[in-house]
Amino acid sequence: MRKWLFLLSVSLAFSAGITYSQRSANSSNAGAQVRFQYSKLKGDSYPCQVSSFDLTHIRPYYKGNLLEGKLTYNLLLLFDANATKVGILDAEANYMISKWLQIKFGQFKAPFDRQFLIALTGMQFVDRAIGGLKVLNRDRGATLRLNSKNDFLVGHLGVFNGNGMKTSYLAKNNAGKDDQRHLYTSRLTINPQGEFGNQMALPGKSQAFKTSVGLGYTRGQQTDTTDVVAWSADIVARQRGVVSLVEYQKKVQKTTRKQTTTGLTAQLGYFVHPKIELALRYSRMRIAGISERREITLGTNFYFAGNSSKLQVNYTRSEVSPEAGTTGINHRLEVLHQMVF
């Protein structure tokens, strides 16, 4: 009769939830992201002034690794304030074939642009910028990750269903027509000091200089009736309390007619105190022949425990200019408290 010995440790961390680890180096942890927000809106686009408190979402997660760390997995769920969205955001597995090659499959963020790949919990502002055109979403598919030594060059090649999380083989079959289209995406990053990561600011940690340049390209099915071709380019940098990002995106949608949309985002953050950051962002989105929208956002972030517990205060002034018509001006005040445990 064989006897098996397992050494298991359990720990609780404010930023990493409950962690289980074994002597074999396999580990897993569970926790949740919670975001509570106050918003006040007024302007030409709002028929009434709005003042509201919202529990925007609760996101439980469970992640870990197996096979001595070669296989990692992640499950992220979503419960929103009104229980209108309850479901799976991420359900992914990543296998390290070698130190140069990895494969990921499941449902996760399709790699294309920096702004979307930055974690929601690691952003410098309450919301993503309008210049991030949401070309891609979480989708079902697979990617290959190839990297050089020290991740100086990192490339991603992916194929997805398209149409976000809504498309499956059953949905395609029930549509009653042939559908073998997919969404193909690629992204290349140049990282002289190693990968930048999925968080913009790292309060309380080393602020040594780090920069990264990213290029993205995608084409294929975006929705059941729309195909898309899109490009993105971005650069981020971080040093001694200064964090910056500049990103440009362009997409061409093809339905009954061609529609071109461009987006530009530039943002800068500065830590006036190890736990207090001031931030400024300009963002623009233009739909050719239809309208242009511009936003300026001022933000202040108070980091109580890094990105795991922070208070964000944003004021945004936006202008909407139709190709034919008067400019509408709107104002938005947002206060968000975020906890990750």
C-alpha positions as CSV (number, residue, x, y, z in Angstrom):
1,M,0.0,0.0,0.0
2,R,1.4,3.3,-1.0
3,K,1.3,6.3,1.3
4,W,1.1,9.8,0.0
5,L,2.3,12.9,1.8
6,F,0.9,16.3,1.0
7,L,2.3,19.5,2.5
8,L,-0.4,22.2,2.2
9,S,-0.2,25.7,3.4
10,V,-3.0,28.3,3.5
11,S,-2.5,32.0,3.6
12,L,-4.7,35.1,3.4
13,A,-3.5,38.3,1.8
14,F,-5.4,41.6,1.3
15,S,-4.4,41.7,-2.4
16,A,-4.3,38.0,-3.3
17,G,-7.3,36.5,-1.5
18,I,-6.9,33.0,0.0
19,T,-3.9,31.2,-1.3
20,Y,-3.3,27.4,-1.2
21,S,0.1,26.0,-1.9
22,Q,1.6,22.6,-1.9
23,R,5.2,21.3,-1.5
24,S,5.2,20.5,-5.2
25,A,5.1,24.3,-6.0
26,N,1.5,24.1,-7.3
27,S,-0.7,26.8,-5.8
28,S,-4.1,28.4,-6.3
29,N,-5.9,31.4,-4.8
30,A,-9.4,32.8,-4.7
31,G,-10.7,36.2,-4.0
32,A,-12.9,39.0,-5.4
33,Q,-12.8,42.5,-6.9
34,V,-15.4,44.9,-5.6
35,R,-16.0,48.4,-7.0
36,F,-18.4,51.0,-5.4
37,Q,-19.0,54.2,-7.3
38,Y,-20.7,57.6,-7.0
39,S,-21.5,59.4,-10.3
40,K,-23.0,62.9,-11.0
41,L,-23.8,63.7,-14.6
42,K,-25.1,66.8,-16.3
43,G,-24.9,68.4,-19.7
44,D,-26.5,68.6,-23.2
45,S,-26.5,64.8,-23.7
46,Y,-28.4,64.2,-20.4
47,P,-32.1,65.3,-20.3
48,C,-31.9,65.4,-16.5
49,Q,-29.1,65.8,-14.0
50,V,-28.1,62.4,-12.5
51,S,-26.7,61.7,-9.1
52,S,-26.3,58.0,-8.1
53,F,-24.5,55.5,-5.9
54,D,-23.7,52.2,-7.6
55,L,-22.1,48.9,-6.7
56,T,-20.8,48.6,-10.2
57,H,-19.7,45.0,-10.0
58,I,-18.4,42.2,-7.9
59,R,-15.9,39.8,-9.6
60,P,-15.0,36.6,-7.8
61,Y,-11.9,34.9,-9.2
62,Y,-10.1,31.6,-8.8
63,K,-6.6,31.0,-10.4
64,G,-3.6,28.9,-9.9
65,N,-1.0,26.6,-11.5
66,L,-0.3,22.9,-12.0
67,L,2.5,20.8,-13.4
68,E,5.2,22.7,-11.5
69,G,3.9,26.0,-12.8
70,K,3.9,25.1,-16.5
71,L,0.0,25.1,-16.6
72,T,-1.8,28.1,-15.3
73,Y,-5.5,28.7,-15.2
74,N,-7.9,31.6,-14.4
75,L,-11.6,31.8,-13.8
76,L,-13.2,35.3,-13.4
77,L,-16.9,35.7,-12.8
78,L,-19.1,38.8,-12.9
79,F,-22.0,39.9,-10.8
80,D,-23.1,43.5,-11.5
81,A,-25.2,45.8,-9.4
82,N,-28.6,45.0,-10.9
83,A,-28.0,41.3,-11.5
84,T,-28.5,41.8,-15.2
85,K,-25.0,40.4,-15.9
86,V,-24.1,37.2,-14.1
87,G,-21.7,35.0,-15.9
88,I,-18.2,34.1,-16.9
89,L,-15.7,36.8,-18.0
90,D,-12.5,34.7,-18.2
91,A,-12.1,30.9,-18.3
92,E,-8.6,30.3,-19.6
93,A,-5.7,27.9,-19.4
94,N,-2.1,28.7,-20.4
95,Y,0.5,26.0,-21.1
96,M,4.2,26.8,-21.3
97,I,5.5,24.5,-24.0
98,S,9.0,26.0,-23.7
99,K,10.6,29.1,-22.3
100,W,10.0,30.7,-25.7
101,L,6.5,29.4,-26.5
102,Q,3.2,29.3,-24.7
103,I,-0.4,28.5,-25.8
104,K,-3.5,29.8,-24.3
105,F,-7.1,28.7,-24.9
106,G,-10.6,29.4,-23.6
107,Q,-12.4,32.7,-23.1
108,F,-10.2,35.7,-22.4
109,K,-9.1,39.1,-23.6
110,A,-8.1,39.0,-27.3
111,P,-4.6,40.6,-27.6
112,F,-4.7,43.8,-29.6
113,D,-4.4,47.2,-27.8
114,R,-2.7,48.2,-24.6
115,Q,-5.6,50.1,-23.0
116,F,-7.9,47.0,-23.1
117,L,-5.2,44.7,-21.8
118,I,-4.5,46.9,-18.8
119,A,-6.5,45.3,-15.9
120,L,-9.6,47.2,-14.8
121,T,-8.1,47.1,-11.3
122,G,-4.8,48.6,-12.5
123,M,-6.1,51.7,-14.4
124,Q,-5.3,55.3,-13.4
125,F,-8.9,56.4,-14.1
126,V,-12.3,55.2,-13.2
127,D,-13.2,54.3,-16.8
128,R,-11.4,53.4,-20.0
129,A,-10.8,56.2,-22.4
130,I,-13.1,56.7,-25.4
131,G,-10.1,56.6,-27.6
132,G,-9.9,52.9,-26.9
133,L,-12.3,51.8,-29.6
134,K,-13.3,48.4,-28.1
135,V,-12.3,46.8,-31.4
136,L,-11.9,43.5,-29.5
137,N,-13.6,42.1,-26.4
138,R,-13.3,39.0,-24.4
139,D,-13.7,36.2,-26.9
140,R,-13.4,32.4,-27.3
141,G,-10.4,31.1,-29.0
142,A,-6.7,30.4,-28.7
143,T,-3.4,32.3,-28.9
144,L,0.3,31.5,-29.3
145,R,2.8,33.6,-27.3
146,L,6.3,33.8,-28.6
147,N,9.1,35.6,-26.8
148,S,12.8,36.3,-27.0
149,K,15.3,36.4,-24.1
150,N,14.1,38.5,-21.2
151,D,10.9,39.2,-23.1
152,F,12.6,41.9,-25.1
153,L,10.3,40.9,-27.9
154,V,6.9,39.3,-27.2
155,G,4.5,38.4,-29.9
156,H,0.9,37.1,-29.8
157,L,-1.0,35.3,-32.6
158,G,-4.7,34.5,-32.0
159,V,-7.8,33.2,-33.6
160,F,-11.3,33.7,-32.1
161,N,-14.9,33.2,-32.9
162,G,-15.5,36.9,-33.2
163,N,-18.6,38.6,-31.8
164,G,-17.2,38.5,-28.3
165,M,-18.6,35.9,-25.9
166,K,-21.9,35.4,-27.7
167,T,-20.8,33.1,-30.5
168,S,-20.6,29.3,-30.3
169,Y,-20.8,26.4,-32.7
170,L,-24.5,26.0,-31.7
171,A,-25.3,29.6,-32.4
172,K,-23.6,29.4,-35.8
173,N,-25.4,26.1,-36.6
174,N,-28.8,27.5,-35.5
175,A,-28.4,30.5,-37.7
176,G,-29.2,28.3,-40.6
177,K,-26.4,29.4,-42.9
178,D,-22.7,28.5,-43.5
179,D,-20.4,30.4,-41.1
180,Q,-16.8,29.6,-41.0
181,R,-15.5,33.1,-40.3
182,H,-13.2,33.9,-37.5
183,L,-11.4,36.9,-36.0
184,Y,-7.6,36.9,-36.4
185,T,-5.5,39.1,-34.2
186,S,-1.8,39.8,-33.6
187,R,0.2,41.9,-31.2
188,L,3.9,42.6,-30.9
189,T,5.5,44.4,-28.0
190,I,9.1,45.7,-27.6
191,N,10.2,45.7,-24.0
192,P,13.8,46.8,-23.3
193,Q,13.4,46.4,-19.6
194,G,11.1,43.4,-19.6
195,E,7.3,43.2,-19.9
196,F,5.5,46.3,-18.6
197,G,2.6,44.2,-17.0
198,N,-1.1,44.8,-16.9
199,Q,-1.1,47.6,-14.3
200,M,-0.3,51.3,-15.1
201,A,0.8,52.6,-11.7
202,L,2.7,50.6,-9.1
203,P,2.4,52.6,-5.9
204,G,4.8,51.6,-3.2
205,K,7.0,49.6,-5.5
206,S,10.2,50.2,-7.4
207,Q,9.8,53.1,-9.9
208,A,12.9,52.2,-12.0
209,F,12.6,53.2,-15.6
210,K,10.5,50.9,-17.7
211,T,9.0,51.4,-21.2
212,S,7.2,49.3,-23.8
213,V,6.0,49.8,-27.4
214,G,3.1,47.9,-28.8
215,L,1.7,47.2,-32.2
216,G,-1.6,45.4,-33.0
217,Y,-3.4,44.2,-36.1
218,T,-6.7,42.4,-36.4
219,R,-9.1,41.4,-39.1
220,G,-12.1,39.2,-39.5
221,Q,-15.6,38.8,-38.0
222,Q,-16.5,41.3,-35.3
223,T,-20.2,40.6,-35.2
224,D,-22.7,38.4,-37.1
225,T,-23.0,41.1,-39.8
226,T,-19.8,43.1,-39.5
227,D,-16.3,42.4,-40.5
228,V,-13.4,44.6,-39.2
229,V,-9.8,45.5,-40.0
230,A,-8.0,47.4,-37.3
231,W,-4.6,48.7,-36.3
232,S,-3.2,50.0,-33.0
233,A,0.1,51.5,-31.8
234,D,1.0,52.5,-28.2
235,I,3.9,53.4,-26.0
236,V,4.0,53.4,-22.2
237,A,6.7,54.5,-19.7
238,R,7.1,54.5,-16.0
239,Q,9.9,56.2,-13.9
240,R,10.2,57.7,-10.4
241,G,6.5,58.4,-9.9
242,V,5.7,59.4,-13.5
243,V,3.5,57.1,-15.6
244,S,2.5,57.9,-19.1
245,L,0.6,56.3,-22.1
246,V,0.0,57.3,-25.7
247,E,-2.1,55.1,-27.9
248,Y,-3.6,55.4,-31.4
249,Q,-6.2,53.1,-33.0
250,K,-7.9,52.9,-36.3
251,K,-10.7,50.5,-37.4
252,V,-12.6,50.0,-40.6
253,Q,-15.9,48.2,-40.2
254,K,-17.6,46.7,-43.2
255,T,-21.3,46.1,-43.3
256,T,-23.6,47.5,-46.0
257,R,-21.1,50.3,-46.2
258,K,-17.6,51.1,-45.0
259,Q,-17.2,53.0,-41.7
260,T,-13.8,54.3,-40.4
261,T,-13.2,55.2,-36.8
262,T,-10.0,56.6,-35.2
263,G,-9.1,56.9,-31.5
264,L,-6.3,58.8,-29.7
265,T,-5.5,58.7,-26.0
266,A,-2.7,60.5,-24.1
267,Q,-2.5,60.3,-20.3
268,L,0.0,61.2,-17.6
269,G,0.2,60.4,-13.9
270,Y,2.5,61.8,-11.2
271,F,2.9,60.7,-7.6
272,V,3.0,63.8,-5.4
273,H,3.2,61.4,-2.4
274,P,3.9,57.6,-2.3
275,K,0.2,57.0,-2.0
276,I,-1.3,60.0,-3.9
277,E,-1.3,60.3,-7.6
278,L,-2.5,63.2,-9.8
279,A,-3.5,62.2,-13.4
280,L,-4.5,63.9,-16.6
281,R,-6.0,62.3,-19.7
282,Y,-7.0,63.6,-23.2
283,S,-9.0,61.2,-25.4
284,R,-10.7,61.6,-28.8
285,M,-12.8,59.4,-31.0
286,R,-13.9,60.3,-34.5
287,I,-16.3,58.4,-36.7
288,A,-15.7,59.7,-40.2
289,G,-18.6,61.6,-41.7
290,I,-20.7,61.3,-38.5
291,S,-19.3,62.8,-35.3
292,E,-16.3,63.5,-33.1
293,R,-16.1,63.2,-29.3
294,R,-13.4,64.7,-27.1
295,E,-12.8,64.2,-23.4
296,I,-10.4,65.7,-20.8
297,T,-10.3,64.0,-17.5
298,L,-8.6,65.2,-14.3
299,G,-8.1,62.5,-11.6
300,T,-6.7,62.0,-8.1
301,N,-5.9,58.6,-6.8
302,F,-5.4,57.6,-3.1
303,Y,-3.7,54.3,-2.7
304,F,-4.4,52.8,0.7
305,A,-2.9,49.4,-0.2
306,G,-1.7,49.7,-3.7
307,N,-4.2,48.9,-6.4
308,S,-5.9,46.5,-4.0
309,S,-7.5,49.3,-2.1
310,K,-7.8,52.7,-3.6
311,L,-10.1,55.7,-3.9
312,Q,-10.3,57.4,-7.3
313,V,-11.9,60.8,-8.0
314,N,-12.4,61.9,-11.7
315,Y,-13.8,64.9,-13.3
316,T,-14.5,64.7,-17.1
317,R,-15.5,67.3,-19.5
318,S,-16.7,66.0,-22.9
319,E,-17.6,67.5,-26.2
320,V,-19.7,65.8,-28.9
321,S,-19.6,67.4,-32.3
322,P,-21.8,66.0,-35.0
323,E,-20.6,66.6,-38.6
324,A,-23.7,68.7,-39.0
325,G,-25.1,70.3,-35.8
326,T,-24.1,72.1,-32.6
327,T,-21.5,70.9,-30.1
328,G,-22.9,69.3,-27.0
329,I,-20.9,69.7,-23.7
330,N,-21.2,67.3,-20.8
331,H,-19.7,67.1,-17.3
332,R,-19.2,64.0,-15.3
333,L,-18.0,63.5,-11.7
334,E,-17.1,60.0,-10.6
335,V,-15.8,58.7,-7.2
336,L,-14.8,55.1,-7.0
337,H,-13.6,52.9,-4.2
338,Q,-12.0,49.7,-5.3
339,M,-11.1,46.6,-3.2
340,V,-9.3,43.4,-4.3
341,F,-8.9,40.7,-1.8
